[in-house]
């Protein structure tokens, strides 16, 4: 089995461990509350998370509103007659985001007293659903998002700025619910799994008042990284895991990962987190993971036996349909043979085009989860069963 095939299997193990349907169903399995449920699922993983709630609660769900990204709707939701699905905009909000916000607000206002709200929130909610404060416009919100994404703002700053324009973000739903009892489950793609940051604080706390929302994180980046370690071990490989999540400038993350992969005594390295990229005025095709992968490829020496995969766990990298890239020491040469000026591609943030020319893009399609990004590196020759075979030769 090739190193590349092994890396794709390890990525698949990570995605299965943080699948929205599985994680939500497990979290709700022992829920003893018999009250009827109104379901609200918002984010890139909303479809799979909603299916997990249906698996656990079945007929107790009286109504369901699922707001997710274009192309991220699981067909199985169509079988649930009580479910309304809204496909909305990401990464930049549009009129559909406001329509989704209006639908969410009106349903919350119309909830019967005996119904318990269940909120399922994952990354992407910031753009998908919105209700603006008086004096703010959609164009204000779009300009804010564009400025923050282009400048590489970290998620805390971007979400804090978004909340200034919103009646829903920054504890807005908590304010609408008042003291009403509710349950909120999160798939986290933010530092420290801060529920006041996920989805710009869509189900975060209002600093001015207490609420009765039970908030729980059901999957995060560490869940994905641990699944990679376990899947590697089951294949006779030992990987090292970086303890902290990566963040900050993508160039530094690429440098650190390549250096640590070279240095580790293990068969490879796994690291989870989310980097930032500062975009030029006219950016090409790509996202932070393809950019990180191309940067890593540019750091590898000729013939160096390292293969690195960088992928977004939601299956989309920035505004593209690519999940990320998988590179080795031959990537740059293959891209150049395909007519790509790699230095220019890096300057123009056109990494997707460069990796496509090299044959090094990774596609998963929508995954039903979103816990940030994973970096997995292996040495060539670190293939399943290598350690077991070596032990057999010694006997």
C-alpha positions, 0 to 999 in steps of 0.5 A: 500500500502506498504512503499516499493511500495510507494518508487518505485512510488516516484522513478518513478515520479522522472524518469518521470520528467527528461525523456529525450524525454519529457524535450527536446521536451518541450525545443524545442517546441517554437524554431522559427528557421526554419533552417534545423537541424543536430542532435547529441545526446551523452550520456546514455540518448541520445536515449530519448533525440533524440526522443524529438527532432524528436517530436519537429522538425519532418522533419526539422532534416536532419540527426541524429547521436546518440551515447549511451551506450550498451542496451540504444537504444530506438527501436523507433529510428529505424523508423527514416531513417535519424538516425545513432545509435552507441552503445559504451562503458561505463564506460571504453572506448574501440575501439568503443569510438574512432570509435564514435569520428571519426564519430562525427568529420567527420560529423561536418567537413562535415556540410553544411553552412545552417544547424544548429547543435543541440547537446543533451548531457547527462552523460556518454558521457565521455566514449562513444565518444573520439578522442585522442591527438597525443601521447596519446593512448586508453590504456592511457585513459583506465588507467586514467579512471580506476585510477580515478574511483578506487580512487573515484575522483570527476567528476571535477578532472576526467573530467579535466584529461580526457580533457588533452588526448582528442581533443573533450573534454574540449571545443573541439567541440566548437573549431571545430565549430568556430563561427558557430551558434549551440544549445546544450541541457544538462541533467545534472548529475554534480555539479552546472550543469556546462556545462563545466563539463558535458560529460568532457566538450564535448560541454563546452566552450573553454577558448581561444575563444568565440563561438556561441553555445546557451547552456541550461540545461533542467533537473537536480537533483533538477528537480527529487527531486521536483518531488518526493516531489510533488508525495509524497504530492499527496499521503498525505505524506510530505517529507523534501528535503535537499537543497544541493546535496550530494557528496563525500565519500559514507560512510559520505553520508550514515551516514548523510542520516540515521541521518537526516531521523531519525531526520526529523519531516516529513514522510520522506526525499529526497536527490539528488546528487552523492557519490564517492567510493574508490574501492579495487584492486579486487572489487565485484559486485556493484556500489555507490548506492548499496554500499550506500544502504548496508552501510545505512542498516548496520547503522539501529537499529533492528526493526527501522521503516525506509526504504531507496531507493538509485538509479541511475536515469540512471537505471544502478549503476556503471558497473552493470545492477542494478539501486540500492537498497532498504533497511530496518532494516531487510536487514542485517539479510536477507543477512546473512541468504543468506550466505553473510558476510556483513562486507566482502561485504562492504570491497570488494565492493560486495554490489550487491551480498549482496543486491541480497541475501537480495532481496533488489536490485532495477531494472528499466532498462535504463530510458532515463535520467541521473541526478545523484542519488536519495536517498528517505527514509520513515518511516514505517507507512508513507503510502499514505492517512495516513494524510487524514485518520487522519483528517477524524477521527478528524471530 
